[in-house]
Amino acid sequence: MMNRIKSRPTLKQIAKFCGVSHTTVSMVVNRNPRISSVTTEKVMAAIKKFNYYPNLAARDLVMSRTNTIGIFGTMFDSPYYNEIIRGIEMECRHFNVDLKIYNCNGTLEDFNDIYDRILGERRIDAIIALSVPMEDAVLERFQKEELPLIILQPVAIEGPNHLLEKIPILQAEDRKGTYKAVTCLISLGHKKIGFVNGPEDLKICQDRLTGYREGLRDNNIPFLEDFVAYSHFRPDAFTMEAGFQLANGLLDKFPDLTAICCVSDTMAIGAIKAVRRKGRSVPEDVSIIGFDDTYVARLADPALTTLHQPLLEMGKSSVTIAYSILNKKPVEYLHRGFDVELIIRESTGKPRKK
């Protein structure tokens, strides 16, 4: 057995060092379940020790693969997407695959241009669509081109059931999350609760509005459409400025609101600013709840009560599914809803007694 490897190691050298065949090392690198855990640990320890990197280019040339997964979306600079992309990148590194990012400006023309590039160039083996609209014609196109598609946190999706049933779709339990927020506020004594929402045509906004309505209904509080404000800011509808403008408008019209639910943390921070601009305080005069539990929620003043989405886990899961499909392994689930947890911090409290 060789004791050391001086130059850049080869697969055969790793095999000789471990006392196994080069086929066994190859199977460990490709995570073949037929290899025992003892052998796998031994080989992986040697790979780490000698900083061995498999020749992916040669392997993928034989397999007609690029060893690359793509991610397609918009507004990647927001805290919400940062955490999801971090999970995607971590899992790509775990599976030893590369990541290619397609960033869209949000226009229909740019969406179509990106679709043409993805399907025409075929520089990736699978694509993760992150919060982008997917019409039935687009779904059919991906199916026809046989490029695996994973939809993560869909914002607007259409398509016949026979297509959607076959496409992995991962999303947070948005409706249940907002329901928890409204129920919490009502339990504190709030009855006049505003709702700062995104665009009406986005699925996540529709689901979160449904949760808001159901929370009011189940507590015998009437739903008032005027208490809901919709954002149509472009290119990003969920910014702090959008939250400020919408909350400011609600408080102008309904100064007796004692709480506001927002569909993003950044919008909620804007709402806090709007309350203060009115000479009022959070949570003494108006309680504020956000959604997402990104890092800005903890940095806010006061610290933001919000709904925690497992964004890192959602990103990782999308890559795991893509890897399973590409390697013809069983997919644990096609459609999955991730639980949303209410995190209580300083921006909510009982309404001020009058």
N, C-alpha and C positions, 0 to 999 in steps of 0.2 A: 504493500500500500504506500502511495506517495505521501510524504509528510507536509509538503508545501507546494504551492503553485506560484511561480515567479511572475509570469506574464499574464495577460488577459486570459482567464480560464475558458476552456471549451467544454461542451457538454460531456465529451468522452473523459476529460480529466476529472470533472466532478463525479462521474460514474465510477472511475477507478479509485478516487479518494474514498468514496462511500462503500466500495466493494459491491456495487450493483451494476446491472447492464445499462448502457446508454438509453435503451428503450424505457427502462424504469424511470430514469431521470426525466425523460421527455414526458412520460405519463404524469409524473408529479407536477412538472411545470404547467401542464395543461389540465391539472386538477382532476385527473381520472380517479373516480371513486374505487376502482378495483385495487389500488395500491393501499397497503395497510397503513394505519396511522403511525406506527413505529417507523416504517421506512420513509414515509412522507416527512416526518419530523427530522429524521436524520439527513435527508437530502436537502430540505429547506434550510437547515442549520448550515450545511456546507455552502449552499448558494449565498446565504447571507455573509458567511465568513470570508468568502473569496470574491464577493461583490460580482457574482456571475449574472449576466444578462443574456437570455436566450436570443438566438438569431430570428427575430420575429419576421423580418423581411423575407427570408427564405421560406419560412413556414407558410406565411400568408400568400406568397406567390404560388405555392403548390395548391393552397386551399382557395385561391381566387378571392382573398380577403384583404382588406386594408388595415385590419386591426384597429379601427377607429370608430368611435361612436360620436354622433353629432348631437348637438343641442340647439334648438331653434326657438327664439323668443324675442321679446322686446324689453326695454327698460331694465337691462341687466345691472345697472348701477344702483338700484334701489336696495335697501337693507333686506327686504323680503326675498328678492331673487338671489342676493349674495349668499344667504344661508343654504338655499336649495342647491345652487351651483357648487358650493363647497362640498356638500354631500355627494354630488355627482362626480366631482373631481377625485374625492377620496376613494370612492368605489372603483372608478376607472383605474386608479393607481393600484388598488388591491387586485384587480383582475388583469393588470398588466396590459391595458389597452389605452390608446390615445383618445383625446377629446378635441373635437373641432366645434367651434362656436359660430353659429349663424345669427347675427343680431339684426333684427328688422326695425325699421322706423315706425311701423304701425299702420302704414297706408296699404290699401288693397293692392296697389301696383307693386309695392315692395314685397308683400307676401307672395304674390304670384311669381315675382322674379326669383325669390329665394327657393320656392318650390321647384322652379325650372332648373336652378343650379344644383339643388340636392339630387334631383332625379336624373339630371343630364350628366353631371360630372361623375357621380357614383364614387366619391372619395371617402365614403363612410359605409359601414356595414349595417347600421341601424340609426334611427333618429328619435330623439326625445323632444316632443313638442311641448314647450312650457308656456302655459297660459296664452295660447294663440287660438284664434277661431279656426275650426276645421269643418268645412262644409262637405256635404256628401260627395260632390265631384272630386274634392281633394282626397277624401278617404278612398274612393274608388281608384284614383290614380296611383296611390301608394300600393294598394293591393295588386293592381295590374302590373306594376313595376317590381313587385315582390321585394320591396324594401321594408323591413320590419319597422313598425311605428309604435311608439309608446306615448300616450297622452298623459301629461302630468298637470294636475290642477287646471282642468279645462275651464275656459271663460265663456265660450260659446261653441256649441257643438251640434251639428245636425247630421243626419245620415240614417239610412235604413237599418233596422235592427240586425239584419244578417251581417252587416259590416261591423257595427258597434260591438256585437257579441264576441267578435274575434280579436278585437283590438284591446290591449291592456290599457286601462284607464285608472289612474290613481288620483285621489282628491281628498281634501280635508272634509270633515263633516260640518260644512258651513252652517247649515240650517240649525243643527243641534247646538252649535257654538253660540250663535246669536240668541237662541232660546235661553241658554244658560245665563247670558249676560242680562237679558231683560228680567228674568226670574230673580236674579240676584238684586237688581235695582229695586224691584217691587218689594222684595223681602225687607229692604232697608226703609221702605216707606214712600218710595217715589211712585207717582201716578202720571205725571206729565213728562214723558220721555221722548225726546227728539231722536231722529235717526239720520245720520250723515252717510249717504250711500254713494256708490259709483254709478256708472252708466246703466240705464234700465235694461239694455240688451245683453249684458254680460251674465252668464250663468251664475257665477259666484255671487254677484249682487242680487240676483233674483232669489237664490237660496237663502242668503243672509236676511233679505227682507221678509221672506216667508217665516224664518225663525223669529224675527221681531214681531210679526203679526200674531203668530201662534202663542208667543209668550204673553202678549197682552190679552189675547182671547181667553187663554186658560186661567187668567187671573181676573177675569170679568172687567177688563179695562177696554173701552172702545178704541178701535184703530182709527186714526185721523190721517188722511192722506197729506194734509197740510203740514204735519209734523215730520214728513220725510223730505229730505233735500238730495237731489241727484247731481253728481259731478259730471261735467262734460268738458273738463279741462284737457287740453292736448299738448304734448303727446301722452302725458301721464295724468290720469284722472285721480290718482290717490296720493297727491303730494300734501305737504303741510299747508301750502298756500290754498289749495282746494278746500282742505278742512277748515281753515280760518274763514274763508269767504262763505262757505255753506253754513257753518255754525253761527257766524255773525248775522247772516240773513234770518236764520231761525229765531235767534234771540231778539232781533229787531221786531219780528212779527209776534213772537210769543215770549215775552219777558218772564212769564211765570213758569217756563220750563225749569225743572229741577235736575234733569239728567239728560245726557246725550250719548247715544251709542254710535260708534264710528266703525267703518268697515276696514280700516287700516290703522296701524300705530301712528304713522306720519300724519294722517288726517286728524287723529285724536290730539296730537300735539298742537296742530293748528287750531283745534277747537278750544284747547286750554288757553291759547293766546287770545282767542276771540272773547272768552269769558273775562279775562283780565282787562282787555281793552274796554269792556263795559264797566270797569270799576268793581268787578265782582271777583270772588275767589273760588278756587277748586280745592277740596270738594264742598266747602262750607255752603256755597250758594248753588253750585252746579256740579254734579258728579259726571265724570267722563270715563268711558270705557273704550279701549281700542280693540284691535284684532291683529294677530300674528305673533306677538311676543318676540319681536326682533330686539336687537341690542338697544335701540333707541328708547324702548319702553322703560328700561332700567335707568337710562340717563336722563329721562324727562324729570321736570320739576313742577309738580310732585311726581314721584315714580308712578308709572301708568298701570292701572288695573287693565288687564287685557286677556285675550283668548290665545292660549299657546297652541300653535301648530307645530307638529314634529317635522319641521322643514328639512332638517339634516337627514332624518330617516326617510322622508319621502324622496329626496334626491338619490340616496343610496339604493332604495328599492327599485327605482326606475332603471338603474344600471344593472342591477341583479337580474331583472326580468329580461333586459336586452341581451345580456350575456347568456342566459339560459336558452333563449330562442336561437341565438346564433350557434350555440354548441349542442343544439337538439337535446337539451335537458328538460325535464318536467318543469313547468311554470307553476309555482305555488298558488298563484291566483291571477285572474285576468282583471277583475274589477275589485278595487279595495278602497274603502273609506277610512281615513285616519282620524282617530278621536281627537277632539279639541278640548283642552282643559282651561278652566277659568282660573287665572292667577290674580289674586287680590293684592293690590298694593295701596298707594296713598291717594289715588285720584277719585276714590269713591267713598261715600259716607252717607249717613242719614240726612235727609233734607232739613234745612234750617226751620225751626219752629216759628210760626208767625203769630 
